[in-house]
Amino acid sequence: MRPAYLDNNATTRVDPEVVAAMLPYFTEHFGNASSVHASAGRVGAAMASARRSVQQLLGAADPSEVVFTSGGTEADNLAIAAAIGALSGRDEIVTTRVEHAAVLACCRHWEQEKGIRVRLVPVDGRGRLDVEAYRRALGPRTALASVMLANNETGTLFPVDELASLAHDAGALFHTDAVQAVGKVPIDVQAAQIDMLSLSGHKLHAPKGVGALYVRRGVRLRPVLRGGRQERGRRPGTENVPGVVGLGCAAELARARMREGTARMRALRDRLEQGVIAQVERCVVLGDRDHRIANTATIAFEGVDGDQLVRRLADADIAVSSGAACSSGMVEPSHVLRAMNVPLIAARGAIRFSLSRDSDDSDVARVLAAVPALVRFLREGSAPWRRVQPQGTIPPGDPNKTLPETSQACL
Ligand code: PLP
């Protein structure tokens, strides 16, 4: 029996078609894209074709708006660096409490290095952005608003069209970390008026170590790396040609398979979720059930140590992630669950099931066969633990005072 892999928000399997597309660029066409002879222009042509494929997936106006990077983290860092000092008199960034570490840690860096003020917009109990608070946070000093398109832990989708428009009304640039959304929801950067968008290959069946930043024409990028003229000087360094070719192929496949793949994932995800809820007492689905990506179900099991549940499921060859990480002997909920004020007793038992277009009925059946019994078993074992642990909610604190420490549970 193959393992049930339900951790696709952490990473996806590289599609066999993607592997096949990449192989010749390791073996035959291995030249440096900058060399004149590079397989008689074959390498440059393959890069150009991949750029067009990414452009089309995003609905961008021109292929030159796509800058290849080493992944989502680098794309986020480039976007934020671009905004620092780009607009005179603007030294603030507006972002959310539930961004990935690639955004939050980068903002924290600029806060410490350059005194950039970072305003963190809160979310509600379902992980939905407080749009009024976002509107209030924007102002004449905002250089950049950065809001993810889909949250990696709950799958909750944010209304980036509206948020981009509000950022522009305030004269600021708008960036979205779309790492978890690309390939799962249709994106049109022009219609949504997005200035910059980050994506990552390994979340859409391309390899790890390749990604891209969409940069609308007219927005000036300040390179983070210094070096040669690759990517028009915006991202120096010899290009990861096989990776880029793989990303291009994955973008094509995502475009061709999105509609059908998403419908299938949603049906499987809903069956998994409903099956678990029907069989397990005291569990709750986290996130905005009406507005979320089709592949993600995050379920909090009250009175269960999520880390233990993930390990027990791994023993049964079922791969999932926990929304809590063990630190110093305590099970700490992720910064996302803390921002949502999920009660501790539930947050500590939050499990993320994330599907892909490879998922099938047998994956769901395996979860439904294993989870109820394991939850029962762990609850029986955890009765004394529950007596000594605090069970209240986490106090929200001042959203603008400190940047939340991002936790390990931020894949
Ligand atoms: N942003 C989000 C929302 C993510 O989920 C991730 C990866 O988990 C990243 C950024 C980082 O992407 P990468 O792993 O390609 O650096």
Boltz pocket constraint, residues with backbone or C-beta under 6 A from the ligand:
constraints:
  - pocket:
      binder: B
      contacts: [[A, 9], [A, 10], [A, 70], [A, 71], [A, 72], [A, 73], [A, 74], [A, 76], [A, 100], [A, 102], [A, 148], [A, 150], [A, 151], [A, 152], [A, 177], [A, 179], [A, 180], [A, 199], [A, 200], [A, 201], [A, 202], [A, 209], [A, 210], [A, 211], [A, 410], [A, 411]]
      max_distance: 6.0
